[in-house]
Amino acid sequence: MDRAARLQELSAFLKSKRAKILPESVGLAPGGRRRTPGLRREEVAQLAGVSTTWYTWLEQGRDIRMSASVLDCIANALQLTADERKYVFALAMESGSGAVPFQEDRTEISQPLKKIMDELRFCPTIITDRRYFIVGWNEAAAHVFLDFEQIPFEQRNLISLLFTRKELQRLAVNWEHFVRGFLAIFRAYYGQYMEDDWYDRFLEEMKQVHPGFEQLWQESEVKSAPEVLIEFRHAKAGKMLFHLTSLQVQGSSDLRCSIYTPAPDSLTENKLQKLMGQK
């Protein structure tokens, strides 16, 4: 991602965060009629202790001088989380991870990791790489989501599958909420690996092919490891409730392990056992 693209992405992200903050939540009077929801630019500037002109230029994506201390003030004014702060600093200060280049052919996972997945018999588990391609899964995941073995690896990008496969769109009770969770993680990767031009190409393709993608992308948060309760309506098993836990796998591959644990106060595990022919 070049400097201009970083600044435009930063601009869009700051605008989206500003629009979500109610004036009264930061001690400001609601004021009169507002053309757009959330804070005005001058209010963010006031809260951050910077000039309105400077903040306006920042939101316009201009190439201006920025210091870590001033960005920290902006982050405080916009009530950014720790993950969102990292994202903003990466875009503004060009502080990507500097990690080793992505290896296109790295699709194999270790035997110990495969063993862990297999042991999680009734917890659907998916392993993805830093571009969100699915590189591993267990039997439970194949029953709840898709038989990923039938999908060629180059088409096995989880973000893309969420928008192209009707089975996944019907599965989640609140599909948009489900997708936003994955986009939040994907945005964290995007900020971390900004030197990888693949992300810009992928995002542009998604925007061109799927009309609703851009709005969801602009509205998405930044979270490296969200933990949420998800409700599915499975075609065969009916209502299923899972707690999603997302873990980073230590090592040079930068893999992510997403584990869907059946909610203990539900019949989900029992339904999953029947679905897998274990009962």
For each residue, the residues with C-beta under 8 A, 3 or more apart:
1: 5 6 9 194 195 197 199 200
2: 5 6
3: 6 7 63 94
4: 7 8 61 63
5: 1 2 8 9 200
6: 1 2 3 9 10 91 92 94 194
7: 3 4 10 11 61 62 63 91 92
8: 4 5 11 12 61
9: 1 5 6 12 13 91
10: 6 7 13 14 58 61 88 91 92
11: 7 8 14 15 58 59 60 61
12: 8 9 15 16 218
13: 9 10 16 17 87 88 91
14: 10 11 17 18 58 59 74 78 88
15: 11 12 18 19 59
16: 12 13 19 20 218 219
17: 13 14 20 21 78 79 80 84
18: 14 15 21 38 39 41 44 59 78
19: 15 16 36 37 38 39
20: 16 17 37 38
21: 17 18 25 26 38 39 78 79
22: 25 26 30 38
23: 26 28 29 30 31 39 43
24: 27 28 29 30
25: 21 22 79
26: 21 22 23 39 43 47 77 79
27: 24
28: 23 24 31 39 43
29: 23 24
30: 22 23 24
31: 23 28 34
32:
33:
34: 31 37 40
35:
36: 19
37: 19 20 34
38: 18 19 20 21 22
39: 18 19 21 23 26 28 43 44 47
40: 34 43 44
41: 18 44 45 52 55 56 59
42: 45 46 52 55
43: 23 26 28 39 40 46 47
44: 18 39 40 41 47 48 55 74 77 78
45: 41 42 48 50 51 52 54 55 56
46: 42 43 49 52
47: 26 39 43 44 76 77
48: 44 45 55 70 73 74 76 77
49: 46 73
50: 45 54 55 70 73 74
51: 45 54 55
52: 41 42 45 46 55 56
53: 56 57
54: 45 50 51 57 58 64
55: 41 42 44 45 48 50 51 52 58 59 74
56: 41 45 52 53 59 60
57: 53 54 60 62 64
58: 10 11 14 54 55 62 64 66 74
59: 11 14 15 18 41 55 56
60: 11 56 57
61: 4 7 8 10 11
62: 7 57 58
63: 3 4 7
64: 54 57 58
65:
66: 58 70 71 92 93
67: 70 71
68: 71 72 89 93
69: 72 73
70: 48 50 66 67 73 74
71: 66 67 68 74 75 88 89 92 93
72: 68 69 75 76 85
73: 48 49 50 69 70 76 77
74: 14 44 48 50 55 58 70 71 77 78 88
75: 71 72 78 80 84 85 88
76: 47 48 72 73 79 80
77: 26 44 47 48 73 74
78: 14 17 18 21 44 74 75
79: 17 21 25 26 76
80: 17 75 76 84 85 88
81: 84 85 221 222 223
82: 85 86
83: 86 87 188 221 222 223 224
84: 17 75 80 81 87 88 221 222
85: 72 75 80 81 82 88 89
86: 82 83 89 90 188 191 192 222
87: 13 83 84 90 91 187 188 190 191 222
88: 10 13 14 71 74 75 80 84 85 91 92
89: 68 71 85 86 92 93 95
90: 86 87 93 94 95 96 191 192 194
91: 6 7 9 10 13 87 88 94 191 194
92: 6 7 10 66 71 88 89
93: 66 68 71 89 90
94: 3 6 90 91 194
95: 89 90
96: 90 99 191 192 193 194 195
97: 192 193 195
98: 195
99: 96 192 193 254
100: 103 252
101: 196
102: 106 129 130 131 193 196 198
103: 100 106
104:
105:
106: 102 103 129 135 253
107: 133 135 153
108: 135
109: 113 114 127 135 136 253 255
110: 113 114
111: 114 115
112: 115 116
113: 109 110 116 117 127 136 249 255 257
114: 109 110 111 117 118 136
115: 111 112 118 119
116: 112 113 119 120 257
117: 113 114 120 125 127 136 137 138
118: 114 115 121 138 139
119: 115 116
120: 116 117 123 125 138 140 259
121: 118 138 139 140 278
122: 140 262 269 272 273 276 278
123: 120 138 140 259 260 261 262
124: 137 138 140 141 143 144 145 242 259 260 272
125: 117 120 137 138 140 141 257 258 259 260
126: 134 136 137 141 145 158 257 258
127: 109 113 117 134 135 136 137 249 255 256 257 258
128: 132 133 134 135 158 255 256 258
129: 102 106 132 133 135 253 254 255 256
130: 102 189 192 193 254 255 256
131: 102 157 189 196 198 199 202
132: 128 129 157 158 159 182 185 186 189
133: 107 128 129 153 156 157 158
134: 126 127 128 137 148 156 157 158 161
135: 106 107 108 109 127 128 129 255
136: 109 113 114 117 126 127
137: 117 124 125 126 127 134 141 142 145 148
138: 117 118 120 121 123 124 125 141 142
139: 118 121 142 143 276
140: 120 121 122 123 124 125 143 144 260 272 276
141: 124 125 126 137 138 144 145 148 260
142: 137 138 139 145 146 147 148 149
143: 124 139 140 272 275 276
144: 124 140 141 171 232 234 240 260 272 275
145: 124 126 137 141 142 148 167 168 171
146: 142 150 151 161 165 167 168
147: 142 150 151
148: 134 137 141 142 145 151 156
149: 142
150: 146 147
151: 146 147 148 155 156 161
152: 155 156
153: 107 133 156
154:
155: 151 152 160 161
156: 133 134 148 151 152 153 161
157: 131 132 133 134 160 161 202
158: 126 128 132 133 134 161 162 182
159: 132 162 163 182 183 186 202 206
160: 155 157 163 164 206
161: 134 146 151 155 156 157 158 164 165 168
162: 158 159 165 168 169 178 179 182
163: 159 160 169 179 206 209 210 213
164: 160 161 210
165: 146 161 162 168 169
166: 169 170
167: 145 146 170 171 235
168: 145 146 161 162 165 171 172
169: 162 163 165 166 172 175
170: 166 167 233 235
171: 144 145 167 168 232 233 234
172: 168 169 175 177 178 179 230 231 232 233
173: 231 232 233
174: 177 178 231
175: 169 172 178 179
176: 179 180 216
177: 172 174 180 181
178: 162 172 174 175 181 182 230
179: 162 163 172 175 176 182 183 216
180: 176 177 183 184 216 219 220 221
181: 177 178 184 185 223 226 228 230 244
182: 132 158 159 162 178 179 185 186
183: 159 179 180 186 187 216 217 220
184: 180 181 187 188 220 221 222 223 226
185: 132 181 182 188 189 223 224 225 226 246 256
186: 132 159 182 183 189 190 220
187: 87 183 184 190 191 217 220 221 222
188: 83 86 87 184 185 191 192 222 223 224
189: 130 131 132 185 186 192 193 199
190: 87 186 187 193 194 199 203
191: 86 87 90 91 96 187 188 194 222
192: 86 90 96 97 99 130 188 189
193: 96 97 99 102 130 189 190 196 199
194: 1 6 90 91 94 96 190 191 199
195: 1 96 97 98
196: 101 102 131 193 199
197: 1 200 201
198: 102 131 201 202
199: 1 131 189 190 193 194 196 202 203
200: 1 5 197 203 204
201: 197 198 204 205
202: 131 157 159 198 199 205 206
203: 190 199 200 206 207 217
204: 200 201 207 208
205: 201 202 208 209
206: 159 160 163 202 203 209 210 213 217
207: 203 204 210 213 214 217
208: 204 205
209: 163 205 206 213
210: 163 164 206 207 213
211: 214
212: 215 216
213: 163 206 207 209 210 216 217
214: 207 211 217 218
215: 212 218 219
216: 176 179 180 183 212 213 219 220
217: 183 187 203 206 207 213 214 220
218: 12 16 214 215
219: 16 180 215 216
220: 180 183 184 186 187 216 217
221: 81 83 84 180 184 187
222: 81 83 84 86 87 184 187 188 191
223: 81 83 181 184 185 188 226
224: 83 185 188 248
225: 185 246 247 248
226: 181 184 185 223 244 246
227: 243 244 245 246
228: 181 243 244
229: 241 242 243 244 263
230: 172 178 181 241 242 243 244 260
231: 172 173 174 239 240 241
232: 144 171 172 173 239 240 241 242
233: 170 171 172 173 238 239 240
234: 144 171 237 238 239 240 271 275
235: 167 170
236: 275
237: 234 240 271 272 274 275
238: 233 234 271
239: 231 232 233 234 266
240: 144 231 232 233 234 237 262 266 268 271 272
241: 229 230 231 232 262 263 266 268
242: 124 229 230 232 260 261 262 263 268
243: 227 228 229 230 260 261 262 263
244: 181 226 227 228 229 230 258 259 260 261
245: 227 258 259 261
246: 185 225 226 227 256 257 258 259
247: 225 256 257 258 259
248: 224 225 254 255 256 257
249: 113 127 253 254 255 256 257
250:
251: 254 255
252: 100
253: 106 109 129 249
254: 99 129 130 248 249 251
255: 109 113 127 128 129 130 135 248 249 251
256: 127 128 129 130 185 246 247 248 249
257: 113 116 125 126 127 246 247 248 249
258: 125 126 127 128 244 245 246 247
259: 120 123 124 125 244 245 246 247
260: 123 124 125 140 141 144 230 242 243 244
261: 123 242 243 244 245
262: 122 123 240 241 242 243 266 268 269 272
263: 229 241 242 243 266 268
264:
265:
266: 239 240 241 262 263 269
267: 270 271
268: 240 241 242 262 263 271 272
269: 122 262 266 272 273
270: 267 273 274 279
271: 234 237 238 240 267 268 274 275
272: 122 124 140 143 144 237 240 262 268 269 275 276
273: 122 269 270 276 278 279
274: 237 270 271 277 278 279
275: 143 144 234 236 237 271 272
276: 122 139 140 143 272 273
277: 274
278: 121 122 273 274
279: 270 273 274
